[in-house]
Amino acid sequence: MSLHKAIVLMFIWLITINCYAFTENVNQVKVSQAKLSQEQLIQTKVVPAKEAHVTHYQGSHFLTYFIGETLGTKNAIAGVATIEPNNEIHPAHRHNEEEYLMILEGSGLWTINDETFAANAGDILYAAPGDLHGLFNNGTKTMKFVVFKYQAKPIPKTKAEPKR
């Protein structure tokens, strides 16, 4: 199995606890904060790339694979961003959710709080709630990265396994 495939599989595993969203996507797809029924939660499934929702920006686009709530998260989103050279999806920003970004292809600049430094394929960012963070493609090739953003919520107890 290639390193790229292993990394993608790792992120699929993380989807239930680690999701990312862009402010524009959250504004476009509002999720009710009311208690959701089991049918309204994000369910276990595979979303093919051709079925992901595409949001276009100047010099970039974002594929949204999952958005909504899970048993343990709210404001959850999982997707893949593509940014052309000398572009970003949006400037460095802050929000209340946790998020992870992993660069799959290309290079650029990370911004974390008061620091800006090189961003390269294979790097993974974790941004805690409230921390300033961003990614700018200052390279010569298209940048592609996986994003997960979410806000944790208490997980309800599940039925106990029967004693054997």
N, C-alpha and C positions, 0 to 999 in steps of 0.2 A: 504494500500500500504506500502510495507517495505521501510525502510530508504534507502537501497541500490537502489531499483527501483526509488525512488524519486530523488535520486542524479543523477542517469543515465539520467532520463528524463530532469533534470535541465541542464545537459551538452549537451543533444541533442538540447535544446533550444538555448544554447550559441554557437553552431557550426557556425552560420552565422557571429559572431563577434569575437569569441575566438578560435583560432586553433593552434595546435602545430606540429612541425616537427623535426625530427632528421636530422642533417647535411647529414648523409649518404643517407637518403631517398630523400632529396632535390636534391642531386647530381645524384641520380639514375633516378629521374623523373623530368627533367627540364620542367618548365612551361614558355612559351613564355611571355615576358614582353610587347609584342605588344598588342594593344587594341583588346580585344576578342569580338567576336560576342555573342549574347545572348545564342546561342546554345553551345558555348564553355565554358560557366561559369558552375560552380557546380550548379546543379539543386536540387530543393526540392525532396527528396526521402529518403527511408530507405535502408541502405546497410546491408544485413544480414552478420553475422560474417563469414559464410562459403564463402562469396564473397569478403572479405577483402584481400588485398595484404599482404602477409607475407614476412617480411625480417628477416632472421636469423642472429644472432650475437653469439659470444661465450658466453654461459651462459644466453642468453636472446633472445627474438624475439619481433617484432613490427608488429602489424596489422594496415595497413593504410586503413581507411574507405573513407576518402575524401582527395584529394590533388588538388590544382590548385587555381583558382580565383573565387570569388563571386562578387556580385555588389559592396560590400564595402571592400573587402580584396584582397590581392595578397599574394603569397607564403603561402597559407593557407594549413594546414594539420590537420586532426583529426584522432586519433587512440588510440589504447590500447597497452601498453607495458607490458611484463611479464619478470621479472628478477629473476633468481635463486639465492640462498644465495651466498654471497661473490662475487657478480658480479655487473656490471653496463652496460648500453648500450654503453655509452661513458663517458669520464671524464667530470668534470664540464667545462662549456664552455660559450661563449658569442655570441650573434648575434643581428641583427637589428630588429628582429620581437619581438612582445609581445608574452608571452605564459602562459598557465595555466597547472598545473599538479594536479591531485587529486588521492591520494592513495586509492584504493578500498580494497586491501588485503595486509597483510604483514607489515613489518617495515624496517627501515634502517636509513640512514643519509642524511639529506639535506645539501647542500653547497649553501650558498648565500653570495656572495662577500667574505669577510674574515672570515665568521663564518661557523661552522659545528655543527649541532645539530640533535637531534632525529627526525625521520620521522615516522609517524604512520598512520594506516588506518583512513580515514576521513579527514586527512590534505589536504589543498589546497594551492598550491604555485602560486603566480603571479610573473612573472619575467618581469621587464621593459626592453626595448631595451638596450643592452649594459651591463646589470648586469650579473656578473658571477653566475651561478647556476648549480646544478647537484643533482643527486639522486643515492645513492649506497645502495644495499641491504646487510646489515651486519647482518640480522636476520637469523633465522633457517628455515624459510618457504619462499616459492615463493612469490614475491611481484608483485602486479598487479596494474597498474595505467592508468588513462585516460589522454590523452595529447591533447592540442589544441595550435596551433601556427599560427600566422598570422601577416601581416603588413597591416595597414589600408590604404585605398585610398579614395579619395573624392567619395561620393555617388551621382550619377546623380539624378536630380529631376525627380519625377514620375508625371504622369498626375494628375492634381487636381481633387478631387471629385466634381461632379456637385453640384451646390447649390440647396438646396431643398426648 
